[in-house]
């Protein structure tokens, strides 16, 4: 009986972690939409984009950096920086943009 109860508890823990991870997963498609709306005036955010500022990296080059981490990038996006406009991104939006950039690797 005790073994059966442990198996049930383990099954519930695993099942709940799957539900939580999908609920917290970043949405790269939403990140692409946000990037095209807010970031494309300075960065090349997608293939085929015609204009961007010459002195800022493309999203593809950011994604190819050896130390790239979506989590670190999302945190960076939430912290205002003098070189970037202060966009009022939520944590979810920052995570979505970071996931989109990560998808360009």
C-alpha positions in Angstrom: 0.0 0.0 0.0 2.8 2.4 0.9 4.6 1.7 -2.4 1.3 2.4 -4.3 0.9 5.7 -2.5 4.5 6.8 -3.4 3.8 5.9 -7.0 0.7 8.1 -7.0 2.5 11.0 -5.4 5.3 10.7 -7.9 2.9 10.6 -10.8 1.1 13.7 -9.5 4.3 15.6 -9.0 5.5 14.8 -12.6 2.1 15.6 -14.0 1.9 19.0 -12.2 5.4 19.9 -13.3 4.4 19.3 -17.0 1.5 21.6 -16.6 3.6 24.3 -14.9 6.4 24.2 -17.5 4.0 24.6 -20.4 2.2 27.5 -18.6 5.6 29.2 -18.0 7.0 28.4 -21.5 8.0 31.4 -23.5 6.1 32.0 -26.8 8.6 32.7 -29.6 5.8 33.5 -32.1 4.5 36.2 -29.8 8.1 37.4 -29.3 8.5 37.7 -33.1 5.4 39.9 -33.2 6.7 42.1 -30.4 10.1 42.3 -32.0 8.7 43.4 -35.3 6.6 46.1 -33.6 9.1 47.5 -31.0 12.6 46.4 -32.0 12.7 46.6 -35.9 13.3 50.3 -36.0 16.9 49.7 -34.7 17.6 45.9 -35.0 17.2 43.5 -38.0 14.7 41.2 -36.3 13.8 38.9 -39.3 15.2 37.8 -42.6 14.3 40.1 -45.4 14.1 43.2 -43.2 15.3 46.1 -45.3 16.2 48.8 -42.8 17.8 49.0 -39.3 20.4 51.1 -37.5 23.9 50.2 -38.7 25.5 50.3 -35.2 23.2 47.8 -33.5 23.4 44.0 -33.8 20.9 41.9 -35.7 18.8 39.5 -33.6 20.5 36.6 -35.5 23.9 37.8 -34.5 22.8 38.1 -30.9 21.5 34.6 -31.0 24.8 33.2 -32.4 26.9 34.6 -29.6 28.6 31.8 -27.7 27.4 33.0 -24.3 23.8 33.5 -25.5 21.2 32.6 -22.9 17.4 33.3 -23.3 17.1 33.7 -19.5 20.0 36.2 -19.3 18.7 38.1 -22.4 15.2 38.4 -20.9 16.6 39.8 -17.7 18.7 42.3 -19.8 15.5 43.4 -21.6 13.8 44.2 -18.3 16.7 46.4 -17.0 16.6 49.8 -18.6 19.8 50.7 -20.6 20.9 54.0 -21.9 21.5 52.7 -25.4 18.0 51.2 -25.7 14.6 52.9 -25.4 12.8 52.1 -22.2 10.0 49.8 -23.4 7.6 48.8 -20.6 8.0 45.0 -21.2 6.4 42.5 -18.8 8.4 39.5 -17.8 6.4 37.4 -20.1 7.0 39.7 -23.1 10.7 39.8 -22.3 10.8 36.0 -22.2 8.9 35.8 -25.4 11.3 38.1 -27.2 14.3 36.2 -25.8 12.7 32.9 -27.0 12.3 34.4 -30.5 15.9 35.5 -30.6 16.9 32.1 -29.4 15.0 30.5 -32.2 17.2 32.3 -34.7 20.3 30.2 -33.7 
